[in-house]
Amino acid sequence: MNAHSLRRLIIGERLPTARAIHQRLPKLLALPVFSADAISSAAYATEEIMLVLVVAGPAALALSPIVALAIAVLFTIVAISYRQTVMAYPSGGGSYIVARENLGLYPGLVAASALLTDYVLTVAVSIASGVAAIVSAFPALTEHRVLLCVFLIAFIAVVNLRGAKESGTLFAGPTYLFIFSVLFMLIVGTVRQALSPAAAAAGPMPEMRAIQPLTLFLLLHAFASGCAALTGIEAISNGIPAFRPPESRNAAATLLWMVGICIVLNLGIALFAHLYQIVPDETLRETVLSRVGRAIFGGGFPYYVLQAATAMILVLAANTSFADFPRLSSILARDGLAPRQLANLGDRLVFSNGIILLGACSSILIFVFGGVTHHLIPLYAVGVFLSFTLSQAGMVRHWQKLKTPRWRLSAAVNALGATVTAVVLVVVASMKFTDGAWIVLLVIPLLIMLFRKVNQHYRSLASSLSMEGYQMPRAVRHAVLVLVPGVHRGVVPALLYAKAIAPECEAVFVEIDPAETLRIQEKWARLHLGIPLTVLKSPWRSLTQPVIQYIRTIRSEKHVDLVTVVVPEFVTTGWWHRLLHNQSGLLLKFALMFEPGVVVTNIRYHLGE
């Protein structure tokens, strides 16, 4: 099987551009594609709240449902604000487009940097959380945590390379399984509480010792950790063009579905964790959701279905980033702020380079932090709330400029969203700064500098290539050299090609061994091609330096503008045969690539033909 066949097997047959409209997503598939990240946060958001509060003892831990309720209110405010963004900007782009158009280039770059950072963290956190769920059910796999994480990142990346519709179809089942599994768990728990509160009551609270007092600082820290539940809420506003028409209306409806599901799941898990007096496992061997499931189901088949669904949704939550990171990267590339390769559509009408880049960055993050969710969470949510704030502030400016009917009400909604998210941003950044959030606050300015450097390069390139004020040069003076490694069949096609483009061409041989030079000259004389042979001595046994020096001499003495260097190259019949040759032609081509006024042409001779 050759490389082309293997590629087709992995990512499928190529799709024509005309099929792009058929890759659009209905709401039923768009929900798992763009909402898996936000929905999956129900699996760890409550745990993050409880891990902060547990140090203050049982009284503090009892406040976890209150903190979850505050996060639900924040969820509602942000969702209403983003719904207006979805309706106002049907072309997508989310926070970056809104901030750039209404607040300026640098606020737009801040939003873009924050989002890209968050997408990488989303993949790392989601995959690490999914592996944590697997490890909770099968503790023997704990030591293979990092390897499992990297394998799952590669799997998600390959599925996304196959196309948006295919990934949505594949991932819809696990996403809906998780939603219904948790809802079923909450319903069973509610019924048990209603029918027999005494039988459903939890046992005595495990003995706990308060390490520190319950303070406002601790509550804010718990709130900041629980705000990881809001990550992914902006994904729908970034991916509006992926929805079926009418795009904005379908995206807005999907956003409301997502918000309702997230609030119910997060509040339900927090409430039952409190009712069953669950204390988070600081060794991270079993998640809070797993322990709630055991308490309600008592183990057995429903519990393992819940764990399987949790593991799958947490892994597949990374798909939200794989849907949005490449799309945002392509918009930045289109604007000349990121490498242009990121704007290229791949064989399956997805931004393949962005998908590969995201997979590589998140895998590195997994290695650095050991694939442990609790180590990655402190980096999480800072970029999210920064982009939230800039997006909502940009929407206020948007309504002020347009002054559409009822614009004051729309502006007030977005102003409330901007204010609330700005406050939360300050809380999250300050509470998590020493835990690792400083890394994100450092990465964002570095990304902005990178975007500016890329943009400066493209601007400079455009100026250098502009035809404005350009004077057509005189006719080009041209010389042709054929690099001859020996006299055999493999060099003859190159010599004939050189004579065809320049009758007065020249062959060049680099002398390493004088005895070999004599044999070459004797064979050359018998060719009768009418092409002179020049021997370049190389006392230091270098092939590249004498050739480069000779080219410079020709250009200087003969006032030649361009030198075409023809490099003969024979192609072996087996791939492993290449390992038996010294690849001197490849080294020469690489060296000449950076030499001004040089054109390198390969003439291949296929062995066995």
N, C-alpha and C positions, 0 to 999 in steps of 0.2 A: 504494500500500500504506500503510495507516494504522499508527499506533504499536502498536495491539493485535495486528494481523496480524504485524508485524515481531517483536514479543515472542514470539508463539507459534512463529514460524519459528526463532528463536534458541534458546529454552529448552524448546519443546514445549508440548503441551496441559497444562492444569491436572490435577492428580491429587487425588481426594477423600481425606479423612483415612482412610477405611476401607481404602485401598490401602497404608497405611504398612507393614503386616506383610509385604506382597509385595515391599517394597523391601529387606528384610533380605538379607544377603550370605552365600552359602555359603563354605566355607573356600577354595575354589579362586579365588574373586574377592576374598575378604577379604585374602588374602596380598598381592596387588599394591596394593590400596587402602591398607592400613595398614603394609606393610613396605617399600614402594618407597624410602622415605627411608633406612632402615637398610641395605638391600641396595645401594642406589646409592652408599653411602659407600665401597664397594670401589674405586670409580673414582678417588677422590682421597685416601683416608686414607694409603695408602702414600707417595704423593707428598708429603704434608704432613710425614711423618716424615723422609723423605729430604732435603727442603728445609732442615730444621733441621740434620741431621747433616752435610750436604755441606761446611759451612764448616770442619769439623775434618779433612777429607781422606778418603782411601780407607779407612783403618782404622775410622773412625767410621761411614762409610756401610755397611760390612760388618755393622754391628750392627742394621741396620733390621729383619731378620727376627726378631731377639730381641725388639725393641721390639714388633713386631706380635704375637708370641706372648704377651707380657705383656698386651697389650690383649685378646687372645682369652680369656685367663683371666678378666680383668675382665668381659668380655662374658658369660661363662658364669655368674659369680656374680650379676651383675645380673639376668640372665634367669631364673635359679632363684628369686630373690627376687620378681621381678614376676609369676611364675607364681602365687605364693601370693596376691598382690594380686588377680589376675584371679579366682581361685576365691573369695576372701573378699568381693569387692565386684562382684557381677554387674551392678549398675546403672550401672557406668562412672564416669567422672569422674577416675579415676586419682589422681595425686599430690594434687590439690586436695582431693578428697573425703576421702581417707585422712588427710591432714594436718589438715584442719579438724575432722573428727570425733574425732580422737584426740589432737591436740596443741593445738588451739585455733584461733581465727579468724585471728590474725596469721600463724602458720606456714602456714595454708591459703592466705592471700593471697600470701605469699611464693612458695609453690609455683605458684600460678596465674599470678602475674606472670612468674616464670621460664619457665613453659611457653609463655605467650603470646609472650614475647620470642623464645623459641627457635623457635616456629612461623614467625614472620616471617623470622627468619634462615634457617630451613630452606628456605623458598621462594627467598630471595635466593641462597643458596649453591648450591642444586640447579640453579636456572635458569642461574646464572653458570657452573657446572661443565658443564652441558649445552652451553651456547654455546661454552665452551672446547674441548669435544670436536669441535664443528662447525668451529671455527676451526682446530683442529689438522689437519683433513683439507682445509680450504679457507681457506688463510691470507688470501686476498683479502678475506674478510669481517671481518677483525680490526677495522677502523675502525667497523663497524656493530654492535659488540658490545652496547652499551647498548640500541639500538633492537630488536635481536633478543630481548634479555632481556625487555623490556617487552611485546613482542608475544606471547611465549610465556606470560607470566604471565596476560595477558588471555585467551589460548586456554584455559589450564587452568581459569581462573575460570568461563568460559562453559560448559565441559563439566560442571563441578561443579554449576552452576546447573540443569542438566538432570536431576539426581538422582544419588543414591549408586550405584544399581545400574547406571545407564547409564555413569557414569564408570568403575566397576569393570570393566564389560565392554569398554569401549574401551581401557583402560590395561593389561588383563591380558596381551595379546599382547606389547607391548614389554617388559614386566617379565620375562616368562618367556623372551623372546628374549635379553635381556641375561644372565640366569642361565645359559642353555644355551650362549651364545656364549663366556662366560668359562670355563665348565667345559670346553667343547670345546678352548679354547686351552690350558688347564692339562693336559688329557689329551694333546694333541698334543705339548706341551712335555715332559711326563713320558716319553712313548714315545720321543721323540727322544733324551732324556738316557739312557734305558735301553738303547736299541739301539745308539747310536753317540755315546758321550759326547764323543769327540774332534771329531766333525763338528758336534755341537751346542754345543760350547764357544764362549764369546764371545771376541771379539778382545781385544787389550790394553786395559786400563783407560785412558780418556783422561787426559791429564796434568792433575793437580789439585794445587793448592797450598793447604795448610791455613792458613786465615786465623786460627783460634784453636784452642787445645788442646781435646782431648776431656776433658770434665769431667762430674761427676755432674749439675751444673746443665744442661748441654747435653742429656744423656740424658733428664732430666726434662722439658725443654722439648720434645724430640721426642715423648716419651710423651704430653704434654699436647696436642700438635697432632694426633697420631694418634687421640686419644680422640674426635675428631669421628665416628669409626666407630660410636659408640654412640648418636648422635642418632637419634631415631625409635623406639628400643626400647620407650619407654613408650606409643607410640601405640595399641597393641592394648588396653592396660588402660583407656585413655580412651574407646575406642569399642565396648565390649562390647555395648551395646544394638543395634548395627548388625548383629550376627551372627545367623544363624538359630538357633532353639532346638536343643539346650541351649546357651545363649549362652556361659556360662563355659567349658564343656568344649571347645567349638569354638574359642574365643579362645585357650585354653591350648595346644591342639594347633597352632594357627597360629603362636603365639609360639615354640614349639620348632622348627618348620620354619624360621622366619625366622632363629633363632640359628644353627642348623646351616649354613644357606646362607651367612650372613655370615662365619662363622669360616673356612669352606673358601675362600671367594673372597678374603678379605683376606690370609690366610696364603699362599695360592697365588701371588697377585700379588707380595707382598713377597719370597717365595723366588725367583721367576723374575727379578725385578728385580735381585736380588743375583747370581744365577747368570750373568746376561747382562751384569753389570757396568754397569748403566745409571746414568748420572748425570743427575739431574733438570735440566730446562732452566729456568734462572732467568729467561729471557725470557718464559716461559709460552706459547711458540708451539706446543709439543707436549707432551702429558701423558705421565706415566710409563706409564700403561696403554697408550697408543697406541704407545709405543716397545717395550714388551714384546710387543704384538701384532705389530709389524713384525718383531721378532727371531724370533718363533716361526713366524709364517705366511709371512714374507718378502714381505709386501705381497699384492696380489691380492684376489680376491673375499672370502675369509674375513676378511681384515683390515678391509675396508670394511663388512662385515656387523657386525663387532665395534664399529667406530666408530659406525655408525648406531645399533646397539643401545645403546651407551654414551650417546650424545647423547639418545636417547629416554628411557632410564631416569633420567638425571639431570634432565631436564626434568620427567618424570612423578613424580619423587620429591617434588616440591612438592605432589603430590596428597595425600600423607599429612597435610600441614599443612592443606590445604583440607578434609580430612575431620574433623580434630580441633579446629582453631582455632574454627570456628563452633560445634561441640558444647560445648566448654569455655566459650566466651562465653555460650552459651545457659544453661548451668548457673549461671554468675555472675549473669546477668540474672534468672534465676528466684529467686536468693537476694537480689536487690535490691542487687547490688554493681556492676552494669554496666547501661547503658541497656536498657530493656525491649524496644526494637526488636530487639535481638539474640536474643531468645527466640522471635521470630515465625517460624513455618514458612512458607516460600514456596510458590509454586504447585506446585513439584515435590517437596514434602515434604522440603526441605532448608532449613537456616538461611541464607537468601539474604543477609541483611544482613551476617552474619559473613564470608561468602565475599567479598563486595564490599570490606569493610573490610580483610581480609587482602591482597587483591590491590593495593589502594591503598598500604598501608603498605610492602609488599615492593617495589613499583615505586619508591617514594621512596628506599628503601635502595639499590636498584640504581643510581639516578642519583647518589646521594651518593658511592658507592664505585666508580663507573665500571664495574660489572659484572665486576670481577676477583675470582676465587675466593680467591686468596691474601690479598687485602685484607680479605675478609669472614670468613675462617676464624678469626682471632684473637678475634672476637666470639662465636664459636660454642662450644658445649659447656659454657660456664660455667653458663647457666641450666639446662641438661640435668642436670648433676650436682648442682646445688642442689635441683632437684625430686626427683631420685633419692634423695638423702639424707633429705629430709623425708618422702618416701613410705615408705621402709624404716623410719625411726624411728617413724613413725606405726603401721606394721604391728606393730612390737614391742609398742607400747602396746596395740594391738588384741588381740593374743593374751593379754597380761597381764590384760586386763579380762574376756575371754570364758572363759579357762581351759578350752578344749575339749580333748578327748583328744589327747595328744602335743603340747600347746601349747608346751612348753618347746623341743622340737625346731624347731617352726615359728618361734618367737621367735628362736632362735639363728641360723637361716638368715637371717632378716631383719636381725638385729643385725650379722651378718657383712657383709651387703650395705650396711647403713648406714655401717659403719665404713670399708669399702673405698671407697665412693663419697665419703665425707667427706674422706678422705685425698686422693683424686684431685681433688676440688673445690678443696682448698687448693693442690695442685700446679698445676692448670689456671689458677686465678685468679691465682696469683703469677707463673707463667711468662708468662702472656699479658697481664698487667695493663697494662704500658707499650705493648703492641702494639695496644691498643684494647679489652681486656676491661673496662677501667674504665667504658666507655660502658654496657655491660650492667649493671654493678654500680650505676650511677647511674639507669638507666631503671627497674630493679625497684622501688626505693623510691618513685619518682615514680608508677608505676602503682598501688602500694599506697595512696598518698595519694589518687589519683583514685578508686579503689574506695571508699575511706572517705567521700569527699565525696559520691559518688553515693548511697551507702547513707544518709548523713545527710539528704540531700534527700528520699529516698523515705520515711524514717522521719518527717521533719517533715511531709511531705505527708499521710501516713496519719493523723498526729495531728490535723492541721488539718481533715481530712475526716471524722474519726470522729463518729458520731452519739451517742456517750456524753456525757451532760451537755448535749446540744444542745437549745435551746429554739426551737420553731417560730416564725419571724418573722410579723409582721402582714402583711396583704395588700399586695401590691406596687403602688406608685404608678408609673404608666407614661405616657411621652410618646413620640410618633412623629414623626420628621422625615424628609422626603423631600428629598434633595439634587438640585436641578434644575440641570443644566448648560445647558439651553435648553428651548424649548417645541417638541417634535416627537413623532412617533409612539413613539419609543423610551422616553419618560418616562411615557406614559399608563398602561401596565400597572403601573408602580411606584406611581403615584398611586391607582389603583383598589385595589391590594393594601393600601396604607396606610389607605384609608377602610374596608376590610373588617375590619382588626384594631383600628382606633381611629377612630371617626367624627370626632373632633375633632383630627385630625392637622394638620400644618403643613408647607408647602413652604419650602425655603431656597435662595436663590440668592446666590452670592458675586460681588460687583461688582468687576470688574477695569477695565471701560470703562463710564463713565456713559451714553454714547450707546447701548451695547448693552442696558443696564438698562431704558431707556425702551421699546425694542422688545420686550423680554421681558415687561414689565408690560402692554403693549397686547395681546400674544398671550394672555397669562394671563387677562385679563378676558374674552376670547372663549371660553374653555374651559367656563366655567359648571360647574365641579366642586364648588364650595362649599368649596374648600380655600384658606385664606389663604396669601399669598406674603410671606415675610420676606426683605428684601434686606440682606445683610451687606457692609458696605464693607470693602475690602482695599487700603489705600493702598500696601502693600508687595507687592501682586500675589501674595500667598500664598493658596492654596486651603484648606490644612489648618488654619492657625492661627485664622482667624476662626470656622471650624466648631467646633473644639475649645473655643474660648473661649465660644461661644454655648451649647454643650452644658453646660459648667460653670455658666454663669449660670442656665440652666433648672433644673438640679439643685439649685442653691443657693436661688434665689428661690421656686421652686414646690414645693420639697421632694419632688422626683421621685427615686424609687429607681433606675429604669432608663429609659434613652432608647434607643429602637430607631431606628437610622439606616438608611433604605432608600436603596440606591444603584442607580439605573438603569444598565444597561449593555447596549449593543448588540453582537451577535456577528456578525462579518463572515463572508462566504461563503468566502474564501480565507485561509489562514494568513498569507500575506505581507501581506495588507491591514492586519493589526494593527500592522505597522511604520509605517504611515502616520498613526497616531493617537497622541495624547500620553499615553494611559494614566493620565489624571488620577484616574479612579475607582479604579484599582489603588493609586495613591499614597495616596488618602484612606483606603481600607480598611486599608492597612498602618499608617498613623498612628493610626487609631482602635482598632486591635487592642490597644494598650497603655493605652488610656484606661479607667479603672474606671467601672463602671455603664453601659457602652455595649454594645448588641447591634447588629451590622452584618448587614443582610440584602441580598443581591443579587437583583435582578429583571432577568433577561436578556430582551432583545428580539432575536430571530434575524432578520436581514435576509434578504429573499427569500422569507419564508414567507407 
